[in-house]
Amino acid sequence: MLHFQYIEYLFAFAAIPLIILLYLIVIRWKKKASKKIGDPELVKQLTINYSPKKFILKFILFSLAFSLCV
């Protein structure tokens, strides 16, 4: 039988799927917001410094750091 000495850590592990869900919600929200703004070419020009790869990398590093801290 599996027994946790510190039950708080179990709750912290349960937060990991919530963090992933929040990330997916933010991605969906960003896509909807960019479509609402207007012309796709103009949005592309306005967000030229935005890098989706860096955003994903930041999320992965944050999730990994949180998981390791737990």
N, CA, C, O and CB atoms as a CASP TS submission, in Angstrom:
PFRMAT TS
TARGET T0000
AUTHOR 0000-0000-0000
METHOD Language model
MODEL 1
PARENT N/A
ATOM      1  N   MET     1       0.839  -1.184   0.000  1.00  0.00           N
ATOM      2  CA  MET     1       0.000   0.000   0.000  1.00  0.00           C
ATOM      3  C   MET     1       0.878   1.240   0.000  1.00  0.00           C
ATOM      4  O   MET     1       1.865   1.324   0.732  1.00  0.00           O
ATOM      5  CB  MET     1      -0.951   0.002   1.212  1.00  0.00           C
ATOM      6  N   LEU     2       0.506   2.187  -0.823  1.00  0.00           N
ATOM      7  CA  LEU     2       1.261   3.422  -0.953  1.00  0.00           C
ATOM      8  C   LEU     2       0.804   4.402   0.117  1.00  0.00           C
ATOM      9  O   LEU     2      -0.391   4.642   0.289  1.00  0.00           O
ATOM     10  CB  LEU     2       1.093   4.029  -2.365  1.00  0.00           C
ATOM     11  N   HIS     3       1.773   4.964   0.832  1.00  0.00           N
ATOM     12  CA  HIS     3       1.445   5.894   1.917  1.00  0.00           C
ATOM     13  C   HIS     3       2.324   7.127   1.774  1.00  0.00           C
ATOM     14  O   HIS     3       3.547   7.019   1.684  1.00  0.00           O
ATOM     15  CB  HIS     3       1.639   5.227   3.323  1.00  0.00           C
ATOM     16  N   PHE     4       1.699   8.294   1.754  1.00  0.00           N
ATOM     17  CA  PHE     4       2.425   9.549   1.677  1.00  0.00           C
ATOM     18  C   PHE     4       2.594  10.121   3.076  1.00  0.00           C
ATOM     19  O   PHE     4       1.631  10.277   3.827  1.00  0.00           O
ATOM     20  CB  PHE     4       1.696  10.553   0.759  1.00  0.00           C
ATOM     21  N   GLN     5       3.844  10.429   3.406  1.00  0.00           N
ATOM     22  CA  GLN     5       4.085  11.009   4.720  1.00  0.00           C
ATOM     23  C   GLN     5       3.611  12.460   4.742  1.00  0.00           C
ATOM     24  O   GLN     5       3.029  12.923   5.724  1.00  0.00           O
ATOM     25  CB  GLN     5       5.582  10.920   5.090  1.00  0.00           C
ATOM     26  N   TYR     6       3.867  13.165   3.649  1.00  0.00           N
ATOM     27  CA  TYR     6       3.448  14.563   3.556  1.00  0.00           C
ATOM     28  C   TYR     6       2.390  14.678   2.460  1.00  0.00           C
ATOM     29  O   TYR     6       2.712  14.677   1.272  1.00  0.00           O
ATOM     30  CB  TYR     6       4.669  15.506   3.262  1.00  0.00           C
ATOM     31  N   ILE     7       1.154  14.773   2.862  1.00  0.00           N
ATOM     32  CA  ILE     7       0.037  14.789   1.920  1.00  0.00           C
ATOM     33  C   ILE     7       0.025  16.074   1.074  1.00  0.00           C
ATOM     34  O   ILE     7      -0.586  16.105   0.006  1.00  0.00           O
ATOM     35  CB  ILE     7      -1.288  14.647   2.679  1.00  0.00           C
ATOM     36  N   GLU     8       0.701  17.139   1.553  1.00  0.00           N
ATOM     37  CA  GLU     8       0.755  18.400   0.790  1.00  0.00           C
ATOM     38  C   GLU     8       1.424  18.188  -0.564  1.00  0.00           C
ATOM     39  O   GLU     8       1.040  18.798  -1.562  1.00  0.00           O
ATOM     40  CB  GLU     8       1.513  19.486   1.587  1.00  0.00           C
ATOM     41  N   TYR     9       2.423  17.321  -0.583  1.00  0.00           N
ATOM     42  CA  TYR     9       3.123  17.059  -1.832  1.00  0.00           C
ATOM     43  C   TYR     9       2.230  16.346  -2.842  1.00  0.00           C
ATOM     44  O   TYR     9       2.361  16.547  -4.049  1.00  0.00           O
ATOM     45  CB  TYR     9       4.369  16.234  -1.568  1.00  0.00           C
ATOM     46  N   LEU    10       1.342  15.530  -2.352  1.00  0.00           N
ATOM     47  CA  LEU    10       0.393  14.867  -3.236  1.00  0.00           C
ATOM     48  C   LEU    10      -0.525  15.897  -3.895  1.00  0.00           C
ATOM     49  O   LEU    10      -0.829  15.800  -5.084  1.00  0.00           O
ATOM     50  CB  LEU    10      -0.434  13.824  -2.456  1.00  0.00           C
ATOM     51  N   PHE    11      -0.960  16.877  -3.115  1.00  0.00           N
ATOM     52  CA  PHE    11      -1.794  17.942  -3.678  1.00  0.00           C
ATOM     53  C   PHE    11      -0.999  18.797  -4.668  1.00  0.00           C
ATOM     54  O   PHE    11      -1.542  19.264  -5.669  1.00  0.00           O
ATOM     55  CB  PHE    11      -2.362  18.827  -2.554  1.00  0.00           C
ATOM     56  N   ALA    12       0.281  18.995  -4.383  1.00  0.00           N
ATOM     57  CA  ALA    12       1.120  19.759  -5.306  1.00  0.00           C
ATOM     58  C   ALA    12       1.283  19.003  -6.623  1.00  0.00           C
ATOM     59  O   ALA    12       1.282  19.617  -7.690  1.00  0.00           O
ATOM     60  CB  ALA    12       2.502  20.046  -4.677  1.00  0.00           C
ATOM     61  N   PHE    13       1.421  17.682  -6.560  1.00  0.00           N
ATOM     62  CA  PHE    13       1.481  16.896  -7.789  1.00  0.00           C
ATOM     63  C   PHE    13       0.174  16.992  -8.561  1.00  0.00           C
ATOM     64  O   PHE    13       0.176  16.941  -9.791  1.00  0.00           O
ATOM     65  CB  PHE    13       1.800  15.434  -7.474  1.00  0.00           C
ATOM     66  N   ALA    14      -0.924  17.127  -7.866  1.00  0.00           N
ATOM     67  CA  ALA    14      -2.220  17.275  -8.538  1.00  0.00           C
ATOM     68  C   ALA    14      -2.319  18.616  -9.261  1.00  0.00           C
ATOM     69  O   ALA    14      -3.127  18.770 -10.176  1.00  0.00           O
ATOM     70  CB  ALA    14      -3.367  17.140  -7.525  1.00  0.00           C
ATOM     71  N   ALA    15      -1.504  19.580  -8.854  1.00  0.00           N
ATOM     72  CA  ALA    15      -1.521  20.886  -9.505  1.00  0.00           C
ATOM     73  C   ALA    15      -0.850  20.851 -10.875  1.00  0.00           C
ATOM     74  O   ALA    15      -1.101  21.729 -11.700  1.00  0.00           O
ATOM     75  CB  ALA    15      -0.837  21.915  -8.624  1.00  0.00           C
ATOM     76  N   ILE    16      -0.021  19.875 -11.128  1.00  0.00           N
ATOM     77  CA  ILE    16       0.695  19.799 -12.408  1.00  0.00           C
ATOM     78  C   ILE    16      -0.259  19.671 -13.592  1.00  0.00           C
ATOM     79  O   ILE    16      -0.084  20.392 -14.574  1.00  0.00           O
ATOM     80  CB  ILE    16       1.661  18.618 -12.399  1.00  0.00           C
ATOM     81  N   PRO    17      -1.263  18.788 -13.549  1.00  0.00           N
ATOM     82  CA  PRO    17      -2.216  18.768 -14.676  1.00  0.00           C
ATOM     83  C   PRO    17      -3.006  20.079 -14.802  1.00  0.00           C
ATOM     84  O   PRO    17      -3.400  20.460 -15.904  1.00  0.00           O
ATOM     85  CB  PRO    17      -3.192  17.599 -14.510  1.00  0.00           C
ATOM     86  N   LEU    18      -3.234  20.759 -13.690  1.00  0.00           N
ATOM     87  CA  LEU    18      -3.923  22.048 -13.753  1.00  0.00           C
ATOM     88  C   LEU    18      -3.060  23.093 -14.453  1.00  0.00           C
ATOM     89  O   LEU    18      -3.575  23.938 -15.185  1.00  0.00           O
ATOM     90  CB  LEU    18      -4.293  22.529 -12.342  1.00  0.00           C
ATOM     91  N   ILE    19      -1.765  23.037 -14.230  1.00  0.00           N
ATOM     92  CA  ILE    19      -0.854  23.959 -14.909  1.00  0.00           C
ATOM     93  C   ILE    19      -0.868  23.694 -16.415  1.00  0.00           C
ATOM     94  O   ILE    19      -0.863  24.629 -17.216  1.00  0.00           O
ATOM     95  CB  ILE    19       0.585  23.821 -14.349  1.00  0.00           C
ATOM     96  N   ILE    20      -0.885  22.435 -16.788  1.00  0.00           N
ATOM     97  CA  ILE    20      -0.939  22.077 -18.208  1.00  0.00           C
ATOM     98  C   ILE    20      -2.257  22.538 -18.827  1.00  0.00           C
ATOM     99  O   ILE    20      -2.274  23.053 -19.945  1.00  0.00           O
ATOM    100  CB  ILE    20      -0.768  20.553 -18.391  1.00  0.00           C
ATOM    101  N   LEU    21      -3.343  22.356 -18.109  1.00  0.00           N
ATOM    102  CA  LEU    21      -4.647  22.815 -18.593  1.00  0.00           C
ATOM    103  C   LEU    21      -4.662  24.335 -18.756  1.00  0.00           C
ATOM    104  O   LEU    21      -5.192  24.850 -19.740  1.00  0.00           O
ATOM    105  CB  LEU    21      -5.763  22.374 -17.629  1.00  0.00           C
ATOM    106  N   LEU    22      -4.089  25.042 -17.804  1.00  0.00           N
ATOM    107  CA  LEU    22      -4.011  26.499 -17.897  1.00  0.00           C
ATOM    108  C   LEU    22      -3.203  26.921 -19.116  1.00  0.00           C
ATOM    109  O   LEU    22      -3.563  27.883 -19.794  1.00  0.00           O
ATOM    110  CB  LEU    22      -3.392  27.087 -16.623  1.00  0.00           C
ATOM    111  N   TYR    23      -2.133  26.222 -19.395  1.00  0.00           N
ATOM    112  CA  TYR    23      -1.318  26.517 -20.577  1.00  0.00           C
ATOM    113  C   TYR    23      -2.136  26.352 -21.858  1.00  0.00           C
ATOM    114  O   TYR    23      -2.080  27.200 -22.749  1.00  0.00           O
ATOM    115  CB  TYR    23      -0.079  25.602 -20.619  1.00  0.00           C
ATOM    116  N   LEU    24      -2.886  25.269 -21.945  1.00  0.00           N
ATOM    117  CA  LEU    24      -3.701  25.038 -23.138  1.00  0.00           C
ATOM    118  C   LEU    24      -4.781  26.104 -23.294  1.00  0.00           C
ATOM    119  O   LEU    24      -5.098  26.511 -24.412  1.00  0.00           O
ATOM    120  CB  LEU    24      -4.343  23.654 -23.079  1.00  0.00           C
ATOM    121  N   ILE    25      -5.342  26.554 -22.186  1.00  0.00           N
ATOM    122  CA  ILE    25      -6.345  27.616 -22.231  1.00  0.00           C
ATOM    123  C   ILE    25      -5.722  28.918 -22.719  1.00  0.00           C
ATOM    124  O   ILE    25      -6.332  29.641 -23.507  1.00  0.00           O
ATOM    125  CB  ILE    25      -6.983  27.817 -20.847  1.00  0.00           C
ATOM    126  N   VAL    26      -4.513  29.219 -22.256  1.00  0.00           N
ATOM    127  CA  VAL    26      -3.833  30.447 -22.685  1.00  0.00           C
ATOM    128  C   VAL    26      -3.522  30.392 -24.176  1.00  0.00           C
ATOM    129  O   VAL    26      -3.689  31.387 -24.881  1.00  0.00           O
ATOM    130  CB  VAL    26      -2.533  30.660 -21.878  1.00  0.00           C
ATOM    131  N   ILE    27      -3.078  29.251 -24.656  1.00  0.00           N
ATOM    132  CA  ILE    27      -2.786  29.110 -26.087  1.00  0.00           C
ATOM    133  C   ILE    27      -4.057  29.340 -26.913  1.00  0.00           C
ATOM    134  O   ILE    27      -4.026  30.045 -27.922  1.00  0.00           O
ATOM    135  CB  ILE    27      -2.192  27.704 -26.388  1.00  0.00           C
ATOM    136  N   ARG    28      -5.162  28.748 -26.486  1.00  0.00           N
ATOM    137  CA  ARG    28      -6.434  28.923 -27.205  1.00  0.00           C
ATOM    138  C   ARG    28      -6.872  30.387 -27.171  1.00  0.00           C
ATOM    139  O   ARG    28      -7.353  30.916 -28.173  1.00  0.00           O
ATOM    140  CB  ARG    28      -7.537  28.021 -26.591  1.00  0.00           C
ATOM    141  N   TRP    29      -6.706  31.038 -26.022  1.00  0.00           N
ATOM    142  CA  TRP    29      -7.092  32.438 -25.871  1.00  0.00           C
ATOM    143  C   TRP    29      -6.252  33.327 -26.785  1.00  0.00           C
ATOM    144  O   TRP    29      -6.780  34.255 -27.397  1.00  0.00           O
ATOM    145  CB  TRP    29      -6.941  32.884 -24.405  1.00  0.00           C
ATOM    146  N   LYS    30      -4.961  33.055 -26.883  1.00  0.00           N
ATOM    147  CA  LYS    30      -4.085  33.856 -27.749  1.00  0.00           C
ATOM    148  C   LYS    30      -4.495  33.729 -29.212  1.00  0.00           C
ATOM    149  O   LYS    30      -4.485  34.712 -29.952  1.00  0.00           O
ATOM    150  CB  LYS    30      -2.619  33.426 -27.577  1.00  0.00           C
ATOM    151  N   LYS    31      -4.854  32.519 -29.626  1.00  0.00           N
ATOM    152  CA  LYS    31      -5.270  32.322 -31.014  1.00  0.00           C
ATOM    153  C   LYS    31      -6.569  33.082 -31.304  1.00  0.00           C
ATOM    154  O   LYS    31      -6.699  33.718 -32.350  1.00  0.00           O
ATOM    155  CB  LYS    31      -5.452  30.820 -31.311  1.00  0.00           C
ATOM    156  N   LYS    32      -7.526  33.013 -30.375  1.00  0.00           N
ATOM    157  CA  LYS    32      -8.791  33.728 -30.569  1.00  0.00           C
ATOM    158  C   LYS    32      -8.568  35.232 -30.584  1.00  0.00           C
ATOM    159  O   LYS    32      -9.163  35.945 -31.392  1.00  0.00           O
ATOM    160  CB  LYS    32      -9.793  33.357 -29.470  1.00  0.00           C
ATOM    161  N   ALA    33      -7.710  35.713 -29.688  1.00  0.00           N
ATOM    162  CA  ALA    33      -7.451  37.154 -29.606  1.00  0.00           C
ATOM    163  C   ALA    33      -6.788  37.658 -30.880  1.00  0.00           C
ATOM    164  O   ALA    33      -7.126  38.739 -31.362  1.00  0.00           O
ATOM    165  CB  ALA    33      -6.569  37.477 -28.389  1.00  0.00           C
ATOM    166  N   SER    34      -5.856  36.898 -31.430  1.00  0.00           N
ATOM    167  CA  SER    34      -5.192  37.345 -32.658  1.00  0.00           C
ATOM    168  C   SER    34      -6.170  37.358 -33.836  1.00  0.00           C
ATOM    169  O   SER    34      -6.036  38.185 -34.738  1.00  0.00           O
ATOM    170  CB  SER    34      -3.989  36.437 -32.978  1.00  0.00           C
ATOM    171  N   LYS    35      -7.146  36.453 -33.838  1.00  0.00           N
ATOM    172  CA  LYS    35      -8.149  36.459 -34.906  1.00  0.00           C
ATOM    173  C   LYS    35      -9.111  37.631 -34.755  1.00  0.00           C
ATOM    174  O   LYS    35      -9.590  38.177 -35.748  1.00  0.00           O
ATOM    175  CB  LYS    35      -8.928  35.141 -34.912  1.00  0.00           C
ATOM    176  N   LYS    36      -9.395  38.018 -33.507  1.00  0.00           N
ATOM    177  CA  LYS    36     -10.323  39.127 -33.273  1.00  0.00           C
ATOM    178  C   LYS    36      -9.698  40.476 -33.606  1.00  0.00           C
ATOM    179  O   LYS    36     -10.410  41.421 -33.947  1.00  0.00           O
ATOM    180  CB  LYS    36     -10.790  39.121 -31.827  1.00  0.00           C
ATOM    181  N   ILE    37      -8.391  40.574 -33.512  1.00  0.00           N
ATOM    182  CA  ILE    37      -7.726  41.859 -33.726  1.00  0.00           C
ATOM    183  C   ILE    37      -7.956  42.367 -35.141  1.00  0.00           C
ATOM    184  O   ILE    37      -8.247  43.545 -35.348  1.00  0.00           O
ATOM    185  CB  ILE    37      -6.228  41.738 -33.450  1.00  0.00           C
ATOM    186  N   GLY    38      -7.824  41.478 -36.104  1.00  0.00           N
ATOM    187  CA  GLY    38      -8.070  41.928 -37.470  1.00  0.00           C
ATOM    188  C   GLY    38      -7.257  41.164 -38.476  1.00  0.00           C
ATOM    189  O   GLY    38      -7.120  39.943 -38.409  1.00  0.00           O
ATOM    190  N   ASP    39      -6.723  41.912 -39.407  1.00  0.00           N
ATOM    191  CA  ASP    39      -5.982  41.360 -40.539  1.00  0.00           C
ATOM    192  C   ASP    39      -4.809  40.500 -40.060  1.00  0.00           C
ATOM    193  O   ASP    39      -3.975  40.968 -39.285  1.00  0.00           O
ATOM    194  CB  ASP    39      -5.474  42.492 -41.448  1.00  0.00           C
ATOM    195  N   PRO    40      -4.742  39.250 -40.517  1.00  0.00           N
ATOM    196  CA  PRO    40      -3.660  38.352 -40.071  1.00  0.00           C
ATOM    197  C   PRO    40      -2.260  38.887 -40.400  1.00  0.00           C
ATOM    198  O   PRO    40      -1.326  38.691 -39.623  1.00  0.00           O
ATOM    199  CB  PRO    40      -3.836  36.983 -40.709  1.00  0.00           C
ATOM    200  N   GLU    41      -2.114  39.550 -41.531  1.00  0.00           N
ATOM    201  CA  GLU    41      -0.805  40.094 -41.913  1.00  0.00           C
ATOM    202  C   GLU    41      -0.388  41.222 -40.967  1.00  0.00           C
ATOM    203  O   GLU    41       0.782  41.334 -40.600  1.00  0.00           O
ATOM    204  CB  GLU    41      -0.837  40.607 -43.372  1.00  0.00           C
ATOM    205  N   LEU    42      -1.341  42.045 -40.582  1.00  0.00           N
ATOM    206  CA  LEU    42      -1.056  43.136 -39.655  1.00  0.00           C
ATOM    207  C   LEU    42      -0.709  42.591 -38.273  1.00  0.00           C
ATOM    208  O   LEU    42       0.210  43.086 -37.621  1.00  0.00           O
ATOM    209  CB  LEU    42      -2.254  44.092 -39.565  1.00  0.00           C
ATOM    210  N   VAL    43      -1.430  41.591 -37.834  1.00  0.00           N
ATOM    211  CA  VAL    43      -1.147  40.966 -36.541  1.00  0.00           C
ATOM    212  C   VAL    43       0.247  40.355 -36.551  1.00  0.00           C
ATOM    213  O   VAL    43       0.973  40.427 -35.560  1.00  0.00           O
ATOM    214  CB  VAL    43      -2.203  39.889 -36.209  1.00  0.00           C
ATOM    215  N   LYS    44       0.611  39.761 -37.665  1.00  0.00           N
ATOM    216  CA  LYS    44       1.947  39.167 -37.796  1.00  0.00           C
ATOM    217  C   LYS    44       3.035  40.232 -37.690  1.00  0.00           C
ATOM    218  O   LYS    44       4.079  40.001 -37.079  1.00  0.00           O
ATOM    219  CB  LYS    44       2.073  38.418 -39.134  1.00  0.00           C
ATOM    220  N   GLN    45       2.792  41.384 -38.280  1.00  0.00           N
ATOM    221  CA  GLN    45       3.754  42.478 -38.203  1.00  0.00           C
ATOM    222  C   GLN    45       3.841  43.049 -36.783  1.00  0.00           C
ATOM    223  O   GLN    45       4.922  43.408 -36.317  1.00  0.00           O
ATOM    224  CB  GLN    45       3.373  43.583 -39.191  1.00  0.00           C
ATOM    225  N   LEU    46       2.702  43.129 -36.109  1.00  0.00           N
ATOM    226  CA  LEU    46       2.689  43.695 -34.761  1.00  0.00           C
ATOM    227  C   LEU    46       3.332  42.763 -33.737  1.00  0.00           C
ATOM    228  O   LEU    46       3.872  43.218 -32.729  1.00  0.00           O
ATOM    229  CB  LEU    46       1.265  44.008 -34.343  1.00  0.00           C
ATOM    230  N   THR    47       3.272  41.476 -33.995  1.00  0.00           N
ATOM    231  CA  THR    47       3.819  40.505 -33.041  1.00  0.00           C
ATOM    232  C   THR    47       5.090  39.857 -33.584  1.00  0.00           C
ATOM    233  O   THR    47       5.322  38.665 -33.383  1.00  0.00           O
ATOM    234  CB  THR    47       2.775  39.426 -32.719  1.00  0.00           C
ATOM    235  N   ILE    48       5.895  40.637 -34.261  1.00  0.00           N
ATOM    236  CA  ILE    48       7.093  40.095 -34.891  1.00  0.00           C
ATOM    237  C   ILE    48       8.104  39.597 -33.857  1.00  0.00           C
ATOM    238  O   ILE    48       8.875  38.683 -34.150  1.00  0.00           O
ATOM    239  CB  ILE    48       7.736  41.150 -35.781  1.00  0.00           C
ATOM    240  N   ASN    49       8.119  40.170 -32.667  1.00  0.00           N
ATOM    241  CA  ASN    49       9.066  39.754 -31.633  1.00  0.00           C
ATOM    242  C   ASN    49       8.564  38.572 -30.817  1.00  0.00           C
ATOM    243  O   ASN    49       9.297  38.050 -29.977  1.00  0.00           O
ATOM    244  CB  ASN    49       9.361  40.908 -30.714  1.00  0.00           C
ATOM    245  N   TYR    50       7.337  38.144 -31.046  1.00  0.00           N
ATOM    246  CA  TYR    50       6.773  37.015 -30.300  1.00  0.00           C
ATOM    247  C   TYR    50       7.268  35.708 -30.903  1.00  0.00           C
ATOM    248  O   TYR    50       7.205  35.503 -32.115  1.00  0.00           O
ATOM    249  CB  TYR    50       5.219  37.063 -30.306  1.00  0.00           C
ATOM    250  N   SER    51       7.760  34.831 -30.039  1.00  0.00           N
ATOM    251  CA  SER    51       8.255  33.534 -30.493  1.00  0.00           C
ATOM    252  C   SER    51       7.478  32.428 -29.789  1.00  0.00           C
ATOM    253  O   SER    51       7.606  32.269 -28.575  1.00  0.00           O
ATOM    254  CB  SER    51       9.781  33.392 -30.226  1.00  0.00           C
ATOM    255  N   PRO    52       6.674  31.658 -30.525  1.00  0.00           N
ATOM    256  CA  PRO    52       5.938  30.562 -29.894  1.00  0.00           C
ATOM    257  C   PRO    52       6.872  29.496 -29.316  1.00  0.00           C
ATOM    258  O   PRO    52       6.548  28.859 -28.313  1.00  0.00           O
ATOM    259  CB  PRO    52       4.992  29.924 -30.901  1.00  0.00           C
ATOM    260  N   LYS    53       8.021  29.307 -29.946  1.00  0.00           N
ATOM    261  CA  LYS    53       8.972  28.312 -29.450  1.00  0.00           C
ATOM    262  C   LYS    53       9.501  28.706 -28.065  1.00  0.00           C
ATOM    263  O   LYS    53       9.651  27.861 -27.183  1.00  0.00           O
ATOM    264  CB  LYS    53      10.144  28.147 -30.442  1.00  0.00           C
ATOM    265  N   LYS    54       9.777  29.985 -27.893  1.00  0.00           N
ATOM    266  CA  LYS    54      10.251  30.451 -26.590  1.00  0.00           C
ATOM    267  C   LYS    54       9.151  30.347 -25.541  1.00  0.00           C
ATOM    268  O   LYS    54       9.426  30.053 -24.377  1.00  0.00           O
ATOM    269  CB  LYS    54      10.752  31.897 -26.688  1.00  0.00           C
ATOM    270  N   PHE    55       7.918  30.584 -25.945  1.00  0.00           N
ATOM    271  CA  PHE    55       6.797  30.471 -25.013  1.00  0.00           C
ATOM    272  C   PHE    55       6.628  29.023 -24.553  1.00  0.00           C
ATOM    273  O   PHE    55       6.390  28.767 -23.373  1.00  0.00           O
ATOM    274  CB  PHE    55       5.494  30.981 -25.668  1.00  0.00           C
ATOM    275  N   ILE    56       6.751  28.083 -25.482  1.00  0.00           N
ATOM    276  CA  ILE    56       6.654  26.662 -25.141  1.00  0.00           C
ATOM    277  C   ILE    56       7.824  26.250 -24.258  1.00  0.00           C
ATOM    278  O   ILE    56       7.649  25.519 -23.283  1.00  0.00           O
ATOM    279  CB  ILE    56       6.614  25.796 -26.416  1.00  0.00           C
ATOM    280  N   LEU    57       9.023  26.724 -24.608  1.00  0.00           N
ATOM    281  CA  LEU    57      10.199  26.398 -23.814  1.00  0.00           C
ATOM    282  C   LEU    57      10.064  26.928 -22.391  1.00  0.00           C
ATOM    283  O   LEU    57      10.422  26.240 -21.435  1.00  0.00           O
ATOM    284  CB  LEU    57      11.455  26.964 -24.469  1.00  0.00           C
ATOM    285  N   LYS    58       9.554  28.135 -22.248  1.00  0.00           N
ATOM    286  CA  LYS    58       9.355  28.714 -20.926  1.00  0.00           C
ATOM    287  C   LYS    58       8.341  27.900 -20.124  1.00  0.00           C
ATOM    288  O   LYS    58       8.520  27.685 -18.925  1.00  0.00           O
ATOM    289  CB  LYS    58       8.892  30.172 -21.045  1.00  0.00           C
ATOM    290  N   PHE    59       7.287  27.451 -20.782  1.00  0.00           N
ATOM    291  CA  PHE    59       6.293  26.622 -20.100  1.00  0.00           C
ATOM    292  C   PHE    59       6.897  25.297 -19.653  1.00  0.00           C
ATOM    293  O   PHE    59       6.669  24.853 -18.528  1.00  0.00           O
ATOM    294  CB  PHE    59       5.090  26.369 -21.013  1.00  0.00           C
ATOM    295  N   ILE    60       7.663  24.670 -20.533  1.00  0.00           N
ATOM    296  CA  ILE    60       8.283  23.386 -20.195  1.00  0.00           C
ATOM    297  C   ILE    60       9.248  23.548 -19.029  1.00  0.00           C
ATOM    298  O   ILE    60       9.244  22.736 -18.104  1.00  0.00           O
ATOM    299  CB  ILE    60       9.017  22.801 -21.413  1.00  0.00           C
ATOM    300  N   LEU    61      10.066  24.581 -19.066  1.00  0.00           N
ATOM    301  CA  LEU    61      11.015  24.808 -17.976  1.00  0.00           C
ATOM    302  C   LEU    61      10.302  25.108 -16.662  1.00  0.00           C
ATOM    303  O   LEU    61      10.725  24.636 -15.606  1.00  0.00           O
ATOM    304  CB  LEU    61      11.957  25.956 -18.328  1.00  0.00           C
ATOM    305  N   PHE    62       9.228  25.883 -16.717  1.00  0.00           N
ATOM    306  CA  PHE    62       8.472  26.182 -15.520  1.00  0.00           C
ATOM    307  C   PHE    62       7.830  24.917 -14.946  1.00  0.00           C
ATOM    308  O   PHE    62       7.879  24.683 -13.738  1.00  0.00           O
ATOM    309  CB  PHE    62       7.406  27.230 -15.819  1.00  0.00           C
ATOM    310  N   SER    63       7.234  24.109 -15.815  1.00  0.00           N
ATOM    311  CA  SER    63       6.598  22.857 -15.369  1.00  0.00           C
ATOM    312  C   SER    63       7.623  21.899 -14.793  1.00  0.00           C
ATOM    313  O   SER    63       7.374  21.255 -13.774  1.00  0.00           O
ATOM    314  CB  SER    63       5.855  22.184 -16.531  1.00  0.00           C
ATOM    315  N   LEU    64       8.759  21.805 -15.433  1.00  0.00           N
ATOM    316  CA  LEU    64       9.816  20.919 -14.938  1.00  0.00           C
ATOM    317  C   LEU    64      10.342  21.404 -13.592  1.00  0.00           C
ATOM    318  O   LEU    64      10.555  20.600 -12.684  1.00  0.00           O
ATOM    319  CB  LEU    64      10.967  20.833 -15.955  1.00  0.00           C
ATOM    320  N   ALA    65      10.551  22.703 -13.459  1.00  0.00           N
ATOM    321  CA  ALA    65      11.036  23.255 -12.190  1.00  0.00           C
ATOM    322  C   ALA    65      10.010  23.041 -11.079  1.00  0.00           C
ATOM    323  O   ALA    65      10.373  22.698  -9.954  1.00  0.00           O
ATOM    324  CB  ALA    65      11.351  24.757 -12.338  1.00  0.00           C
ATOM    325  N   PHE    66       8.747  23.240 -11.389  1.00  0.00           N
ATOM    326  CA  PHE    66       7.698  23.025 -10.388  1.00  0.00           C
ATOM    327  C   PHE    66       7.656  21.563  -9.970  1.00  0.00           C
ATOM    328  O   PHE    66       7.562  21.248  -8.784  1.00  0.00           O
ATOM    329  CB  PHE    66       6.324  23.463 -10.933  1.00  0.00           C
ATOM    330  N   SER    67       7.726  20.675 -10.956  1.00  0.00           N
ATOM    331  CA  SER    67       7.692  19.241 -10.651  1.00  0.00           C
ATOM    332  C   SER    67       8.881  18.823  -9.801  1.00  0.00           C
ATOM    333  O   SER    67       8.732  18.044  -8.859  1.00  0.00           O
ATOM    334  CB  SER    67       7.665  18.424 -11.941  1.00  0.00           C
ATOM    335  N   LEU    68      10.049  19.332 -10.126  1.00  0.00           N
ATOM    336  CA  LEU    68      11.241  18.985  -9.353  1.00  0.00           C
ATOM    337  C   LEU    68      11.207  19.579  -7.948  1.00  0.00           C
ATOM    338  O   LEU    68      11.712  18.970  -7.006  1.00  0.00           O
ATOM    339  CB  LEU    68      12.489  19.458 -10.080  1.00  0.00           C
ATOM    340  N   CYS    69      10.622  20.749  -7.805  1.00  0.00           N
ATOM    341  CA  CYS    69      10.510  21.349  -6.472  1.00  0.00           C
ATOM    342  C   CYS    69       9.550  20.549  -5.594  1.00  0.00           C
ATOM    343  O   CYS    69       9.752  20.435  -4.385  1.00  0.00           O
ATOM    344  CB  CYS    69      10.038  22.810  -6.577  1.00  0.00           C
ATOM    345  N   VAL    70       8.524  20.006  -6.201  1.00  0.00           N
ATOM    346  CA  VAL    70       7.562  19.195  -5.441  1.00  0.00           C
ATOM    347  C   VAL    70       8.254  17.919  -5.027  1.00  0.00           C
ATOM    348  O   VAL    70       7.645  17.072  -4.373  1.00  0.00           O
ATOM    349  CB  VAL    70       6.273  18.887  -6.275  1.00  0.00           C
TER
END
